[in-house]
Amino acid sequence: MVEVLSPGNAGRDVVIKRHEYAAGGIPHYWIVDKNERTLTVLSRPEQGKGYLDSTVVKAGERFETDDPFPISLDPADFC
């Protein structure tokens, strides 16, 4: 799941939806903050509830992963 923070609802996106998505079993939750120009990558542990803050990637930094699929990106490309 990738969420782009909405200007008027950022709190809901970061707090409430994060809880709802974790409770729903969504294993990966990425949050794009266009104002801060960041990508926050969260993942659920195999056992447990909620998400772990895996990493916060700032514009100008490259993020690479194979989980849940191979991708390489820089938030500057879309923020």
C-alpha positions in Angstrom: 0.0 0.0 0.0 1.3 3.5 -0.9 -0.3 6.5 0.7 0.3 10.1 -0.4 -0.4 12.3 2.5 -3.3 14.6 1.9 -2.8 18.2 3.0 -6.0 18.4 5.1 -5.9 14.8 6.4 -2.2 14.0 7.1 -2.9 13.1 10.7 -5.5 10.5 9.7 -3.2 9.1 7.0 -0.3 8.7 9.4 -2.1 7.5 12.6 -5.6 6.1 11.9 -4.9 4.5 8.5 -1.6 3.1 9.7 -3.5 1.3 12.5 -6.3 0.2 10.2 -3.9 -1.2 7.5 -1.9 -3.1 10.1 -5.0 -4.6 11.6 -6.2 -5.5 8.1 -3.0 -7.5 7.6 -1.4 -5.3 4.9 2.3 -6.2 5.1 3.8 -3.1 3.6 2.8 0.5 4.0 4.7 3.3 2.3 3.9 7.0 3.1 4.8 9.7 0.7 5.0 13.2 2.2 5.2 15.7 -0.6 5.8 18.6 1.8 8.7 17.0 3.6 9.8 15.3 0.4 10.2 11.9 2.1 9.1 8.3 1.8 8.5 6.4 5.0 8.7 2.7 4.5 6.9 0.6 7.1 6.5 -3.2 7.3 4.7 -5.6 9.6 6.7 -8.1 11.5 5.9 -11.8 10.9 4.6 -12.0 14.5 3.1 -9.0 16.3 0.8 -6.1 15.5 1.4 -2.7 14.0 4.2 -1.6 11.7 7.9 -1.0 12.3 9.4 2.1 10.9 11.8 0.5 8.5 13.3 3.6 7.0 12.7 7.2 6.1 14.1 8.2 2.7 14.7 11.9 2.0 14.7 13.5 -1.4 18.2 13.0 -2.9 18.6 9.6 -1.3 18.1 6.3 -3.2 15.9 3.6 -1.7 16.3 0.1 -3.0 14.5 -3.1 -1.9 13.4 -6.5 -3.2 10.5 -6.7 -0.6 7.7 -6.8 -1.6 9.1 -6.4 -5.2 12.4 -5.1 -6.7 12.4 -1.3 -6.9 14.8 1.6 -6.8 13.7 5.2 -6.4 14.5 8.6 -5.0 11.6 10.7 -3.5 12.9 13.6 -5.4 11.6 11.9 -8.5 8.0 12.3 -7.4 8.0 14.9 -4.6 
